[in-house]
Amino acid sequence: MPTSPAKISHVARLCHRAAEHYGTTFSHVFSRIVRLRALERFSPKESFLWGLADPALPGRELARHVSRSRLAALQRRHNPMSLSYLTEDKATFYAYCTGAGIQVPTFYGVYHRDVGWSRTGGLVRGGENGWQRFFSEDTGADLVIKPSKGVYARGLRVLRRRGDSARDGFLDASLGEDHGEPISLDDLRAALDADPRYDTFVVQDRVTTHPELHRLSGSDAVQTVRAVTFLDDEHRPRLLFACLKVIVGGNMSDNFDFGRSGNLLADIDLESGRLDSVRGVDPSGFGLHDHAEHPATGVVFDRFVLPHWPKVRRLAEEAAVKFHPLRTIGWDIAITPDGPAILEGNVWWDPLHNAHQLVPRYLALFDE
């Protein structure tokens, strides 16, 4: 349980709301939260999000869930922590994938306020118009800039060059194409340099989503497949489970972010690529709510089959082998008109909602 007075007070308020929602008492909910933390290592945030705070939840349903803390212990057991930088530092990740022949978006370079690096092999410094030359000559017109060690899409910028040269500035569409704001190169650099959390950023090509995924959500933003792989003792890859992070509304990122984004999570049948069991946060804020169709487009989820699914699966499995001795990685894979491309790898992949249906399966694999 949280120890600071402010955090305890926050959890207590949520327990009061949850008790009202579930039709029970504060003491029943609070004691359950304490037990879940002590016995299964669920954080209060996890317990409320997954609906575990409900005292009426059957024990067999609770047994299908795994806490982030418990899963992290298993990930540490099978992923050498000395190699975790291969996925957790995106600058290293994209360079490694490019060298290993793994399909990723074109990697243009690394931005740092003091000195950066270009795919052309040269260092980039601010003097002598170095960054202007980099953004004009070494990159494409549509860019994504994100923190090298960022998580949950924090600090993500989606840019389109407004002219032939970086001198003409950019359109920052990070909040959506309809809300794009002009930004000069100097202002962009000032904003990156002033970021209070990150000082190093990767610059890459902005990929285009497949038309079928646009039909699904009505969004041009990229919706990724989270595909989790595990290498057995013979270094053979197994795809444990996969889900599609479905964008809702004007979000430019498909990040679920504990439900706060409003996006949805959709199970994927591993054989067919068909969507199944699509869920988002319940309007109450406690537990998950099933969705039969997309709330904006009306597309029926269980009739939707992901394009290029065999290629998506093959890409995840082939990448898993090339990242050995890291044995379990959660891949975020974009599906473009030309096929799939890996956007990120995560050794600390989260137990998204569909994982709960497969807890016995992947925990058994981890414990082999």
Helices and strands as residue ranges (DSSP letters): H 5-22, H 26-35, I 36-40, H 44-49, H 59-62, H 68-78, G 81-83, H 85-88, H 90-100, E 107-112, E 116-118, E 123-124, G 127-129, H 130-137, E 142-147, E 157-161, G 166-168, E 170-172, G 177-179, E 181-183, H 185-193, E 200-205, H 211-217, E 224-231, E 237-246, G 257-259, E 264-268, E 275-281, E 288-291, G 301-303, H 309-322, E 328-336, E 339-346, G 353-358, H 359-366
